[in-house]
Amino acid sequence: MPKPLAGLRVLELARILAGPWAGQLLADLGADVIKVERTGSGDDTRAWGPPFVEGADGNHIGSAYFHAANRGKRSIEMDFESDDGRRIVRKLAARSDVLIENFKVGGLAKFGLDYRSLAPDCPRLIYCSVTGFGQDGPYAKRAGYDLMAQGMGGIMDLTGMADGEPTRIGIPVSDVFTGVYSVVGILAALAEREKTGKGCYVDAALVDSTVGVLSNQAMNYLVSGNVPKRIGNAHANIVPYQVFPVADGHIIVATGNDNQYVKFCNVIGGPELAQNPAYRDNVGRLKHREELVGKLSALTARMKRDELLDKLEAQQVPAGPINNLEQVFNDPQVAHRGMKLALKSKAAKAGTIPGVRTPIVIDGWRAASERPSPLLGEHTAEILREIGEA
């Protein structure tokens, strides 16, 4: 099938993760994404290794981190400090549908590449700015990073064991969510442009995005006035829904209703726990969480992981293993869904560069660009020819 965003041109003036993540998602959906990089050094993350992807010539061709967020793009080297560089970037902007940037607030104004400067000559341009705190407010001019956003946005205070320190999530979740929300905003703006013929300005922020995904925990606080506390792997609103010990490790059990709870108790040899009036419904189980989980854990700890998981699956009780990344990519379901990519690359020693596809499937088409991340400036001459500069 033709890719949904084929024919859309995106100009990316972004580096590190949130902005490039948005650009990669659009590239996976078929957009032509032109990544403008600093002459000589390029995106900072090209050097964020090891590990690095080994090149066919014996040198590396960028860090794994860089390749995680730049699949499917074309790279042009350009110097914003030069008049000629700024002129070419403005020319590219005039030929683009979307521009993504993640400079500090006002950082591109001195180059004449901010929205206010470009909009008069590019009235159809969708301009997306990605920052730590957004374009206004008391913190707008501060630099923002994922770790700070996770802390300031509340996620760290909710993550970790009750008696441990606040913990960041093991991936840069604030950056990633901001990239995804940026794309949602861009696509909405494109839909609006179809009606009005006019572009607009999309303001995306790491802290906004972090607060935006607090979901049930935010509502728990807003409704009750009680500040949620860290409870490790347990669920704030459901019991039992957490990690349980087994004889050879741990498993996840995620009961979502009373019937599943009863089946869980029967499988682990504790039918009396299912019949106990104190535990019969979720309100009671929440009230008696500590004592109940202790009793359930004593029973699960006698059983081996795979045996218990098989029995729970047979009874349709939601449960699963805790996989490391090797196990994730060897999992038959993950393999069947084609989440792991191997993109052909003449520049790579192995002939391919691995990746993880965008988890969107449309009429059976699994969203992923066939093109790997670009070498620095790989498409400079090609792009300049396209705009009559060569």
MARSETOR-497172 format. One record per residue: x, y, z of N, C-alpha, C in turn. Coordinates in steps of 0.05 Angstrom, whole numbers, plus 5000, padded with zeros to 4 digits. Layout:
! MARSETOR-497172
XYZXYZXYZ/...
! end
This chain:
! MARSETOR-497172
501749765000500050005000501850255000/500850474988502350724990502450815019/504750915027505050995055503351235060/502051255084500051455089501051745086/503651795093504652065091506552105067/506351935048507951975023507352245011/509352385003508952654991509252875011/509252815037509553015058512553065062/513353315063516153385068516453515095/518253405111518853505138521653595140/522053835151524753945156525253925185/527353775193527953725221530453885229/530054075246532254225258532454145287/532753885292532553785319534853585324/535553555349537553355357536853235383/538453045392538052885416535752685412/533352725425531352515423528552595417/527352775433524452835429523752925401/525253125391524753225364525353015343/527752885344528352675325526352435326/525352375350523452155352520852225336/520052475338517752565322518352535292/520752625284521552605256521652315246/522752135263522851855255520151735252/518251795270515551695268514251785241/514652035234513552135209514852005185/517551955187518951815165517951525162/517451395185516351125184513651115170/512151325173509551345160509651445131/512051495121512351555093513251835086/513552005106514352285100517352295092/518052485075520752545068521852735089/523552635107524552785129527452865124/527953135121530653235117531753335143/533853205152535053275178537353465173/537153715183539353905181541153875205/543753825199545653775221548053975219/549154025242551454205244553754095227/555054265212557354185195559554075213/560453835206562753725220562053535243/560053595259559453435282556653305281/554753445270552053335268550653315294/548553155295546953105319548853015341/548453125365550153055388550252755393/548052625388547852345396549452155377/550452255355552152095338554551995354/555352145374557752075390557051945417/554451905422553551805448553851505450/556251405451556851125453559351075469/560150825472558950585459556250505471/554950315456555850185432555450355407/557150295387556950425361556350215340/555050295318554750125295557250115279/558449885275560949855261560649895231/562350055219562250115191563749925174/563149915148564549735130567449805127/568150055132570950145129572550115155/571349995175572849965200572250185221/571150405212570350625230567350585237/566650705259563750685266562150885250/559550835248557751005233555551115251/556351175276554451295295553651105317/552851225339552151075363549450935359/549050725375546450595375544250795382/544850975401542951185409541951345385/543851435368543151595345541351435326/542051185321540451015303537750945314/537350975340534750925352532651125345/533451365335531551585331531751725304/533251615285533751755260533351595235/532051365238531451195215529851345194/530451295168528751385147529151665138/531151805149531452095143533752135123/533752375111536052465095537552675110/540152675109541852865124543153065106/542953325114544453535101546053685122/548553735117550253895135549854185128/549454355149549054635144549954795168/551055035163552055205184550155445187/548555445209546755665214548155935218/550655925225552156175230552756325204/552656195182553256325156550756425143/550956645128548756755113547656545093/549556415080548756225060547255985072/548155895095546855675109544055745117/543655985128540956075136539156105112/540256205090538656235065537655965055/539455765056538655495046536555375064/536955405090534955285108532255425104/532155685100529655825094528455725068/530155665049529155565023527955285027/529255125043528154865049525454885064/525355075083522855115098520555185079/521155355059519055435041517955205024/519554995022518754755006517754525024/517454585049516654375069513754415079/512554195087509954205099510154245129/512254135141512654125170515454195177/515854345198518554395209518454325238/520454155247520754075275523354195285/523254325308525754435320525654395350/527954365363528054345392530254515404/530454755394532254955406530955075431/532555205448531455345470529455555460/527655645477525655845469527156095459/526456165434527656405422530356345409/531356095410533956025401534356055371/532256035355532456055326531856335316/530856505334530156775325532556925314/534856895327537257045318538156955290/537256725281537856625254535656695234/533456805244531156855227529756595219/529956395236528756135230526556055249/525656245266523456195284520856215268/518656135281516056135267515256415258/515656615275514756885268516256985243/518756905240520356995217519556845192/518956585194518356425170515456435161/513656475179510756455173509856635150/510756885148509757055127510356945099/512756825096513456715069512656415067/511856295089511156005089508455975102/506356085091503756085105502455815110/503355605095502255335099503955165117/506155275127507955115143506855055171/507054795178506454705206509154715220/509354885240511954925254511654805283/513154605289513054475315515554525332/515254655354517454705373517254515396/519454385402519654195424521554305445/520654355469522354465490521854315516/523354395537522954265563520354355576/519654615574517454725589515354865573/515754885547513755025530514655315525/513155445509513855715499513155935518/511655885539510956095558511055975587/510656155606510756075634513456145647/513556125673515956215688518456045682/518155805672520555635667521255625637/519855775621520055735592522955755582/524555925593527255965583529255755594/528455585612530255385623530755165603/533155045604533654805589532154575602/531154385586529754165597530853895587/531053705605532053435598530153225609/530252995597528452775605528452725635/530752695647530852635675529452855692/529953105685528653325699525653305695/524753245671521853235665520553005681/521952775682520752555698520552635727/522452785737522352875765520253085770/520353295753518453515757515653445750/515253255732512653185723511252975739/512652875760511252695779511752395776/512852315753513152025748515151905767/517452035773519451925790518451875819/516752065828515752035856513751795858/512751705835510951475835512351215829/514951225822516350995812518550905831/518550645837520550535856519150405880/520750285896519650145920518950345941/517150275958516150455979518350565997/520250386003522450466021524950546006/524750585980527150665964526950945954/528951035939528951305928527251325904/526351565897524851605872526551505849/525251385829526651245807525651335780/527551395762526851455735526051195721/524151215702523550985685525950915668/526350665662528850575649529250655621/527350795609527650915582527051215585/527851385566527251665568524351725560/522551645578519751645572518651925566/519652125580518652395575519352495547/521852435538522652495511520952355490/520552095495519051925475516152015474/514852055496512052145496511852425483/513752595488513652865475513852835445/515652655436515752605407513152505396/511952325410509352215400507152425400/506952575422504952785424505453005403/508053055397508653245376507453155349/507752905343506652795318503652815318/502352755341499452785342498653075336/500053265348499453545343499953625314/502053515302502753575274500553465256/499753215260497653095243494953245246/494353325270491853485274492053755259/494453875260494854125246494654095215/495653865205495453815177492553775169/491053635186488153605180486753875179/487454045198486254315198487054475174/489554435165490454585141488854505116/487954255115486354165093483754335091/482754425114480254585115480854885110/483054985121483455275121485655365101/487355175093489555255076491855385090/491655415117493655555132495155365151/497755425154499455275173498955395201/500455285221500155385248502555305265/502455365290504755325308503955115329/505654905332505154695351507254725373/506454745398508154795421508054535438/510254385438510354135453512554155474/511954045498513854075521514153815536/516553755545517153515560515553495586/515453705601514053695627511053665622/509953815602507053785595506453495589/508153375572507653095564507852905587/509652955605509952785629507552795647/506553045652504153075668501752955653/501752975627499552875611499152575611/501252425619500952135619500752025648/500152205667499852105695497251955699/495451975680493051805678491551765704/491151515712489551455736490751565761/493451585763494751685787494051985791/494052135769493352415771490452445780/488652275769485852295777485452195805/486951995814486751905842487252145861/489352305854489952535871487852755868/487052815843485253035839482452985851/481652735852479052665863479152645894/481352525904481452465933482952685949/484752825936486453005951488852875964/488952615962491152455975493452425954/495852485963498152455945498952165943/498952035919499751755917502651715925/503151485936505851415945506951185927/509551165927510850935912510050675925/509150495908508450225917509750005900/512050065890513549865875512049775850/511649515847510449405823507449365827/506349455849503549415854501949635839/499349595838497449785824496049945845/495750205840494450385859491450315863/490150195844487250165845486249875844/488149685839487249405835489049215852/487849015865489348805879488048545873/489648335865492448335860493148405831/495048585828495948675802498848765806/500748565804503548635812505348395805/507848425814509748205812509448015836/509647755830509547555852512047375850/513047285873515347105873514546825864/516246685850515946405844518546265852/518646005851520945855861523445915845/523145995820525446055803525446335792/524346525807524446805798521946955805/520847095786518447255790516647245766/514047295770512147325748510347565753/508947645733506847845735504147715736/502447805754499647725754497947975754/496148005735494648255732491648195731/490448125753487548075754486048335751/484048335735482548585731479748575741/478848345751476148315762476048095782/473748075796473447875817473647595807/472547535784472647265773475547175768/477147355757479947285753481447235779/480647395799481947355826481247075837/478746995834477946725844479546515830/479746535804481246335788484246325797/485346555801488146575810488546425837/486746475855486946345881486746035878/484945945861484545665857487045535845/488245665825490645565812492945525832/493345725850495645705868495045555893/492745435895492045265918491045425942/489745645938488645805960485745865956/483945665952481145725948479845875971/480945835995479745976018480146276017/482346366003482746645999480646775981/479646605962477546705944474946735958/474446565979471946565993471846746017/474146836026474247006049472647266044/470647336060469047576055470747836053/472947836068474648076068475948136041/476247916025477647945999475847905975/473247895980471447815958471348015935/471548265942471448475921473948645922/474348805901476748965899477049175921/474849285931474949475953476149345977/475249105983476348956006479248886002/479948795978482748715973484648955975/483649195966485349435969485749495998/483649476014483749536043485649346057/485749096049487448896062489748816045/490748996028492748936008495148786021/496348896041498848786052498548496061/496448446077496148176088495447976066/493748066047492947886025495347826007/496848025999499047975981501147795994/501447816021503247636035502347346033/499747306036498747026034498946916006/498347085986498546995958501446935951/503247105960506047075953507146815965/506246745989507246496001506446255984/504146265971503246045954504646045927/504946275914506246285888509246205891/510446265913513346205917513945905916/511945745920512345445919512345335891/511445495872511145395844513245505826/513945355805515845445785514445625764/516045805753515046015736513345905713/514545735696513245655672510745485678/510945315699508645155707506345325715/506845525731504745705741503545875718/505345975700504346135677502545965659/503245715655501645535638498845495651/498845445677496245405691494545655690/495745885694494246135694493146195666/494746135645493846175618491445995612/491545745622489345555617486745655629/486945805651484645915665483946205656/485446305637485046575626485446785648/487446745665488146945684490547095673/490347365669492547515657495147495674/497247395661499747355675501947335654/504347385662506547375643509247385656/511347335641514147345651515147625651/517547665663518947915663521447875646/521247955621523347895602525648095602/528147995599530248185592530148235562/531748415552531448495524532148275504/533948095512534547865495531947695492/530647645515528147495514525947635499/525847905502523848055487524048005457/526448035446526748015417526747725407/526947535426526647255418523847145423/522147315434519447235440517947185414/516546965411515146905386513047105378/511647235397509647435391511047685380/513147775393514648005384515847955356/516947715352518047645325515847645304/513547525311511347505292510347785284/510347975302509448245296511448415282/513848305278515948445263516948695276/517148685303518148925317521148975313/522648765309525548805304526048835274/527649045267528249105240531149035234/531748985209534448955199534549115172/535349355173535349535150537849515134/537649465108540049435091541649695091/544349665094546149895094548849805083/549649935061552349875050554449985068/553750185085555750315102556350145127/554649965134554949805158556549545152/558349475170559949235166558248985163/556148975178554348735177552548735153/552348965139550548985116547749065123/547249075149544649165159545049315185/543049485191542949625217540349555230/540549455255538049375269536449615277/533949565284532149775294529649655305/527949835316525349755327523249925312/521349785300519449935283517450085299/516250285287513950425298511650235301/510450215325508350005330505650085320/505450135294502950205281502550015257/500249895255499649715232497049815219/497249875193494949975178494349795155/492049665155491249475134493449265130/494749175151496848975150499549085145/499749345137502449465132503549555159/506049455165507349525190509149765186/508649975201509950225196512950215203/514550255182517450265185518650355159/520550545160521950615136523950395129/524350355103526350155094529150275095/529350535099531950675098533050695126/535650625130536850655156537450955162/538551005186539351275193541551365174/541551625167543551725147546251765159/548351745142550951845150550852145151/552552275166552652565168553052685141/551152855132551352985106551152805082/550052565086549952375064548352475040/546352645045544652725023544853025017/547053145026547353435022547253514993/548853384976548853454948546153394935/544953174942542353104930540253304937/540153394962538053584971538653854958/541153934957541754194944540954204915/541353974901540453964873537453994871/535953874889533053894888531954174891/533454344905532554624908534054814891/535554714871536854884852539355014862/540754894881543155004893545654874884/545554694865547954554856548154554826/
! end
